[in-house]
Structure formats: structure tokens, C-alpha cells
């Protein structure tokens, strides 16, 4: 894998890295949410803005080993989007 999956949209508007539905974290990790769904575990809800100031986030690591896009704990999808207030990964496909 030569490219990291880009985060093209994020609906988790309460995340400190969210600016106008874009993610400004340099890289995110996809892991399991409290309800056992594939979701962004970089999500943080603070009374502060974080990130780069521009939307160029990528998936740095993926802990969801039962996803068809998981290749050596990296996301092989060309891009992902994060849906809902809990930042669920819309690209998850069962392996």
C-alpha cells in the first residue's frame, strides 16, 4: 500500500477535529465504538478546536480486522467518510 485512505467527509459535528463536516486531524484510527461498530476512535468532543486547520485527514491505522479493506491494519479503501454523530466508518465491509 502506497497511499493512505483519505477522509472525505465527517458527520460528527461535535468532534473537535470537525470543521464544516471535514476532518482536520492529521490522521485518524478506526476502531470499535461502544456499540461494536467500526468508528473513528480519534473522535474527541472538547470545548476546543483541534487539528491542522485544513481538511487533509487520512486513516493512519485500522483496528477492524474483519473489514474487507483491512490490509495489515491499514485501510486499503481509496477514501472513507464518517457518518452519524458517532463517526461510524461508512466504508466498512465484512471480510
VMD Tcl script that builds the backbone (N, CA, C; Angstrom):
set m [mol new atoms 285]
animate dup $m
set s [atomselect $m all]
$s set {name element resname resid chain x y z} {
  {N N UNK 1 A 0.837 -1.180 0.000}
  {CA C UNK 1 A 0.000 0.000 0.000}
  {C C UNK 1 A 0.879 1.239 0.000}
  {N N UNK 2 A 0.669 2.098 -0.955}
  {CA C UNK 2 A 1.485 3.309 -1.030}
  {C C UNK 2 A 0.736 4.564 -0.588}
  {N N UNK 3 A -0.580 4.507 -0.548}
  {CA C UNK 3 A -1.370 5.681 -0.158}
  {C C UNK 3 A -2.265 5.359 1.023}
  {N N UNK 4 A -2.455 6.338 1.879}
  {CA C UNK 4 A -3.396 6.193 2.979}
  {C C UNK 4 A -4.785 6.602 2.504}
  {N N UNK 5 A -5.814 5.970 3.068}
  {CA C UNK 5 A -7.196 6.308 2.712}
  {C C UNK 5 A -7.527 7.709 3.209}
  {N N UNK 6 A -8.060 8.524 2.328}
  {CA C UNK 6 A -8.447 9.896 2.685}
  {C C UNK 6 A -9.796 9.892 3.391}
  {N N UNK 7 A -9.963 10.783 4.348}
  {CA C UNK 7 A -11.258 11.005 4.997}
  {C C UNK 7 A -11.929 12.138 4.229}
  {N N UNK 8 A -12.978 11.809 3.471}
  {CA C UNK 8 A -13.580 12.800 2.578}
  {C C UNK 8 A -14.741 13.578 3.194}
  {N N UNK 9 A -15.316 13.059 4.290}
  {CA C UNK 9 A -16.442 13.742 4.918}
  {C C UNK 9 A -16.610 13.202 6.330}
  {N N UNK 10 A -17.037 14.056 7.239}
  {CA C UNK 10 A -17.307 13.617 8.607}
  {C C UNK 10 A -18.576 14.290 9.121}
  {N N UNK 11 A -19.529 13.478 9.530}
  {CA C UNK 11 A -20.800 13.991 10.056}
  {C C UNK 11 A -20.791 14.184 11.566}
  {N N UNK 12 A -19.697 13.868 12.228}
  {CA C UNK 12 A -19.607 14.006 13.687}
  {C C UNK 12 A -19.275 15.451 14.041}
  {N N UNK 13 A -20.272 16.310 13.973}
  {CA C UNK 13 A -20.044 17.750 14.126}
  {C C UNK 13 A -19.648 18.165 15.540}
  {N N UNK 14 A -19.794 17.283 16.527}
  {CA C UNK 14 A -19.366 17.621 17.883}
  {C C UNK 14 A -17.907 17.255 18.142}
  {N N UNK 15 A -17.225 16.703 17.161}
  {CA C UNK 15 A -15.808 16.357 17.309}
  {C C UNK 15 A -14.954 17.621 17.189}
  {N N UNK 16 A -13.944 17.730 18.017}
  {CA C UNK 16 A -13.062 18.904 17.999}
  {C C UNK 16 A -12.244 19.010 16.715}
  {N N UNK 17 A -12.112 17.909 15.974}
  {CA C UNK 17 A -11.383 17.921 14.710}
  {C C UNK 17 A -12.289 18.200 13.510}
  {N N UNK 18 A -13.592 18.389 13.740}
  {CA C UNK 18 A -14.536 18.615 12.649}
  {C C UNK 18 A -14.675 20.112 12.364}
  {N N UNK 19 A -14.447 20.473 11.108}
  {CA C UNK 19 A -14.659 21.840 10.644}
  {C C UNK 19 A -15.490 21.778 9.373}
  {N N UNK 20 A -16.707 22.261 9.436}
  {CA C UNK 20 A -17.603 22.262 8.267}
  {C C UNK 20 A -17.745 20.878 7.641}
  {N N UNK 21 A -17.921 19.867 8.468}
  {CA C UNK 21 A -18.086 18.466 8.056}
  {C C UNK 21 A -16.845 17.871 7.404}
  {N N UNK 22 A -15.690 18.437 7.663}
  {CA C UNK 22 A -14.411 17.888 7.213}
  {C C UNK 22 A -13.548 17.606 8.431}
  {N N UNK 23 A -12.659 16.627 8.313}
  {CA C UNK 23 A -11.776 16.253 9.416}
  {C C UNK 23 A -10.425 16.939 9.256}
  {N N UNK 24 A -9.977 17.598 10.327}
  {CA C UNK 24 A -8.701 18.309 10.288}
  {C C UNK 24 A -7.599 17.599 11.074}
  {N N UNK 25 A -7.881 16.405 11.616}
  {CA C UNK 25 A -6.829 15.625 12.274}
  {C C UNK 25 A -5.840 15.171 11.203}
  {N N UNK 26 A -4.572 15.118 11.518}
  {CA C UNK 26 A -3.568 14.681 10.539}
  {C C UNK 26 A -3.841 13.246 10.098}
  {N N UNK 27 A -4.189 12.399 11.045}
  {CA C UNK 27 A -4.524 11.004 10.758}
  {C C UNK 27 A -5.482 10.521 11.839}
  {N N UNK 28 A -6.322 9.570 11.476}
  {CA C UNK 28 A -7.273 9.008 12.436}
  {C C UNK 28 A -7.050 7.510 12.557}
  {N N UNK 29 A -7.600 6.944 13.618}
  {CA C UNK 29 A -7.619 5.500 13.812}
  {C C UNK 29 A -9.070 5.047 13.776}
  {N N UNK 30 A -9.319 3.973 13.044}
  {CA C UNK 30 A -10.638 3.350 13.037}
  {C C UNK 30 A -10.579 2.167 13.994}
  {N N UNK 31 A -11.513 2.133 14.932}
  {CA C UNK 31 A -11.586 1.055 15.914}
  {C C UNK 31 A -13.041 0.732 16.201}
  {N N UNK 32 A -13.302 0.073 17.316}
  {CA C UNK 32 A -14.666 -0.309 17.698}
  {C C UNK 32 A -15.293 0.756 18.591}
  {N N UNK 33 A -16.515 1.134 18.261}
  {CA C UNK 33 A -17.268 2.065 19.109}
  {C C UNK 33 A -17.851 1.288 20.287}
  {N N UNK 34 A -18.467 1.995 21.216}
  {CA C UNK 34 A -19.076 1.355 22.387}
  {C C UNK 34 A -20.150 0.348 21.989}
  {N N UNK 35 A -20.820 0.589 20.857}
  {CA C UNK 35 A -21.844 -0.350 20.389}
  {C C UNK 35 A -21.301 -1.311 19.333}
  {N N UNK 36 A -19.976 -1.519 19.308}
  {CA C UNK 36 A -19.283 -2.516 18.486}
  {C C UNK 36 A -19.355 -2.251 16.984}
  {N N UNK 37 A -19.390 -1.005 16.601}
  {CA C UNK 37 A -19.369 -0.640 15.181}
  {C C UNK 37 A -17.999 -0.073 14.822}
  {N N UNK 38 A -17.641 -0.159 13.542}
  {CA C UNK 38 A -16.398 0.457 13.059}
  {C C UNK 38 A -16.580 1.970 13.103}
  {N N UNK 39 A -15.712 2.652 13.830}
  {CA C UNK 39 A -15.863 4.102 14.002}
  {C C UNK 39 A -14.509 4.751 14.255}
  {N N UNK 40 A -14.477 6.053 14.101}
  {CA C UNK 40 A -13.265 6.825 14.347}
  {C C UNK 40 A -13.015 6.909 15.850}
  {N N UNK 41 A -11.886 6.373 16.301}
  {CA C UNK 41 A -11.555 6.446 17.725}
  {C C UNK 41 A -10.689 7.667 18.038}
  {N N UNK 42 A -10.401 8.475 17.038}
  {CA C UNK 42 A -9.719 9.752 17.242}
  {C C UNK 42 A -10.731 10.813 17.671}
  {N N UNK 43 A -12.007 10.527 17.472}
  {CA C UNK 43 A -13.104 11.425 17.851}
  {C C UNK 43 A -12.928 11.907 19.283}
  {N N UNK 44 A -13.009 13.202 19.466}
  {CA C UNK 44 A -12.928 13.784 20.803}
  {C C UNK 44 A -13.835 15.013 20.846}
  {N N UNK 45 A -14.649 15.075 21.863}
  {CA C UNK 45 A -15.576 16.191 21.997}
  {C C UNK 45 A -15.125 17.078 23.153}
  {N N UNK 46 A -14.425 18.131 22.821}
  {CA C UNK 46 A -13.950 19.101 23.804}
  {C C UNK 46 A -14.447 20.483 23.422}
  {N N UNK 47 A -14.367 21.394 24.327}
  {CA C UNK 47 A -14.721 22.773 24.037}
  {C C UNK 47 A -13.497 23.485 23.467}
  {N N UNK 48 A -12.924 22.890 22.426}
  {CA C UNK 48 A -11.733 23.441 21.770}
  {C C UNK 48 A -11.663 22.877 20.362}
  {N N UNK 49 A -11.110 23.648 19.452}
  {CA C UNK 49 A -10.885 23.163 18.091}
  {C C UNK 49 A -9.487 22.574 18.012}
  {N N UNK 50 A -9.346 21.522 17.222}
  {CA C UNK 50 A -8.040 20.887 17.070}
  {C C UNK 50 A -7.728 20.654 15.611}
  {N N UNK 51 A -6.557 20.145 15.362}
  {CA C UNK 51 A -6.190 19.738 14.020}
  {C C UNK 51 A -5.346 20.730 13.272}
  {N N UNK 52 A -5.265 20.481 11.969}
  {CA C UNK 52 A -4.369 21.203 11.082}
  {C C UNK 52 A -4.896 22.540 10.590}
  {N N UNK 53 A -6.183 22.755 10.682}
  {CA C UNK 53 A -6.765 23.964 10.120}
  {C C UNK 53 A -7.202 23.783 8.677}
  {N N UNK 54 A -6.796 22.679 8.067}
  {CA C UNK 54 A -7.234 22.312 6.717}
  {C C UNK 54 A -7.675 20.852 6.752}
  {N N UNK 55 A -8.547 20.479 5.857}
  {CA C UNK 55 A -9.080 19.118 5.836}
  {C C UNK 55 A -8.228 18.231 4.936}
  {N N UNK 56 A -7.293 17.516 5.548}
  {CA C UNK 56 A -6.443 16.575 4.810}
  {C C UNK 56 A -6.261 15.283 5.579}
  {N N UNK 57 A -7.223 14.917 6.366}
  {CA C UNK 57 A -7.075 13.752 7.225}
  {C C UNK 57 A -7.035 12.459 6.426}
  {N N UNK 58 A -6.299 11.506 6.977}
  {CA C UNK 58 A -6.171 10.180 6.385}
  {C C UNK 58 A -6.347 9.139 7.480}
  {N N UNK 59 A -6.621 7.906 7.071}
  {CA C UNK 59 A -6.714 6.812 8.029}
  {C C UNK 59 A -5.298 6.303 8.276}
  {N N UNK 60 A -4.777 6.556 9.471}
  {CA C UNK 60 A -3.428 6.119 9.814}
  {C C UNK 60 A -3.375 4.656 10.207}
  {N N UNK 61 A -4.445 4.158 10.824}
  {CA C UNK 61 A -4.496 2.763 11.255}
  {C C UNK 61 A -5.946 2.311 11.327}
  {N N UNK 62 A -6.143 1.020 11.104}
  {CA C UNK 62 A -7.479 0.433 11.221}
  {C C UNK 62 A -7.386 -0.833 12.064}
  {N N UNK 63 A -8.109 -0.845 13.164}
  {CA C UNK 63 A -8.109 -1.985 14.083}
  {C C UNK 63 A -9.211 -2.990 13.766}
  {N N UNK 64 A -9.982 -2.745 12.709}
  {CA C UNK 64 A -11.126 -3.601 12.375}
  {C C UNK 64 A -10.648 -4.725 11.454}
  {N N UNK 65 A -10.150 -5.802 12.045}
  {CA C UNK 65 A -9.550 -6.885 11.266}
  {C C UNK 65 A -10.564 -7.676 10.453}
  {N N UNK 66 A -11.859 -7.550 10.753}
  {CA C UNK 66 A -12.868 -8.261 9.971}
  {C C UNK 66 A -13.459 -7.395 8.854}
  {N N UNK 67 A -12.790 -6.290 8.511}
  {CA C UNK 67 A -13.216 -5.450 7.385}
  {C C UNK 67 A -12.470 -5.884 6.126}
  {N N UNK 68 A -13.163 -5.932 5.030}
  {CA C UNK 68 A -12.567 -6.320 3.757}
  {C C UNK 68 A -11.508 -5.360 3.250}
  {N N UNK 69 A -11.501 -4.121 3.745}
  {CA C UNK 69 A -10.492 -3.141 3.338}
  {C C UNK 69 A -9.243 -3.191 4.214}
  {N N UNK 70 A -9.268 -3.978 5.298}
  {CA C UNK 70 A -8.135 -4.026 6.215}
  {C C UNK 70 A -7.009 -4.854 5.605}
  {N N UNK 71 A -5.848 -4.237 5.465}
  {CA C UNK 71 A -4.657 -4.893 4.929}
  {C C UNK 71 A -3.502 -4.571 5.872}
  {N N UNK 72 A -3.154 -5.525 6.720}
  {CA C UNK 72 A -2.072 -5.331 7.688}
  {C C UNK 72 A -2.334 -4.139 8.611}
  {N N UNK 73 A -3.572 -4.032 9.077}
  {CA C UNK 73 A -4.032 -2.972 9.986}
  {C C UNK 73 A -4.021 -1.585 9.355}
  {N N UNK 74 A -4.060 -1.545 8.033}
  {CA C UNK 74 A -4.168 -0.303 7.269}
  {C C UNK 74 A -5.435 -0.389 6.422}
  {N N UNK 75 A -6.012 0.755 6.074}
  {CA C UNK 75 A -7.220 0.793 5.252}
  {C C UNK 75 A -6.828 0.867 3.781}
  {N N UNK 76 A -7.282 -0.107 2.991}
  {CA C UNK 76 A -6.961 -0.122 1.566}
  {C C UNK 76 A -8.033 0.540 0.699}
  {N N UNK 77 A -9.099 1.051 1.315}
  {CA C UNK 77 A -10.110 1.791 0.544}
  {C C UNK 77 A -9.478 3.094 0.046}
  {N N UNK 78 A -9.882 3.585 -1.114}
  {CA C UNK 78 A -9.304 4.846 -1.599}
  {C C UNK 78 A -9.671 6.030 -0.710}
  {N N UNK 79 A -10.867 5.976 -0.114}
  {CA C UNK 79 A -11.293 7.028 0.809}
  {C C UNK 79 A -12.428 6.493 1.670}
  {N N UNK 80 A -12.691 7.200 2.748}
  {CA C UNK 80 A -13.801 6.844 3.634}
  {C C UNK 80 A -14.555 8.112 4.007}
  {N N UNK 81 A -15.768 7.933 4.489}
  {CA C UNK 81 A -16.489 9.037 5.118}
  {C C UNK 81 A -16.991 8.529 6.460}
  {N N UNK 82 A -17.166 9.449 7.369}
  {CA C UNK 82 A -17.603 9.117 8.720}
  {C C UNK 82 A -19.020 9.635 8.894}
  {N N UNK 83 A -19.937 8.719 9.181}
  {CA C UNK 83 A -21.355 9.051 9.265}
  {C C UNK 83 A -21.833 9.101 10.701}
  {N N UNK 84 A -22.854 9.812 10.936}
  {CA C UNK 84 A -23.574 9.949 12.206}
  {C C UNK 84 A -22.763 10.724 13.230}
  {N N UNK 85 A -23.400 11.038 14.308}
  {CA C UNK 85 A -22.759 11.802 15.382}
  {C C UNK 85 A -21.643 11.016 16.052}
  {N N UNK 86 A -21.629 9.683 15.863}
  {CA C UNK 86 A -20.605 8.848 16.484}
  {C C UNK 86 A -19.472 8.482 15.534}
  {N N UNK 87 A -19.415 9.095 14.375}
  {CA C UNK 87 A -18.315 8.932 13.410}
  {C C UNK 87 A -18.109 7.492 12.953}
  {N N UNK 88 A -19.195 6.830 12.565}
  {CA C UNK 88 A -19.098 5.465 12.054}
  {C C UNK 88 A -18.473 5.459 10.666}
  {N N UNK 89 A -17.642 4.471 10.403}
  {CA C UNK 89 A -16.968 4.355 9.108}
  {C C UNK 89 A -17.942 3.797 8.071}
  {N N UNK 90 A -18.223 4.581 7.048}
  {CA C UNK 90 A -19.187 4.169 6.021}
  {C C UNK 90 A -18.602 3.157 5.044}
  {N N UNK 91 A -17.298 2.972 5.062}
  {CA C UNK 91 A -16.651 2.071 4.104}
  {C C UNK 91 A -16.513 0.649 4.618}
  {N N UNK 92 A -16.931 0.376 5.854}
  {CA C UNK 92 A -16.808 -0.974 6.406}
  {C C UNK 92 A -17.561 -1.975 5.542}
  {N N UNK 93 A -16.878 -3.056 5.191}
  {CA C UNK 93 A -17.495 -4.197 4.510}
  {C C UNK 93 A -16.987 -5.453 5.201}
  {N N UNK 94 A -17.882 -6.363 5.507}
  {CA C UNK 94 A -17.470 -7.595 6.178}
  {C C UNK 94 A -16.537 -8.395 5.278}
  {N N UNK 95 A -15.475 -8.912 5.866}
  {CA C UNK 95 A -14.497 -9.711 5.101}
  {C C UNK 95 A -15.037 -11.097 4.855}
}
mol reanalyze $m
mol bondsrecalc $m
mol representation Tube
mol addrep $m
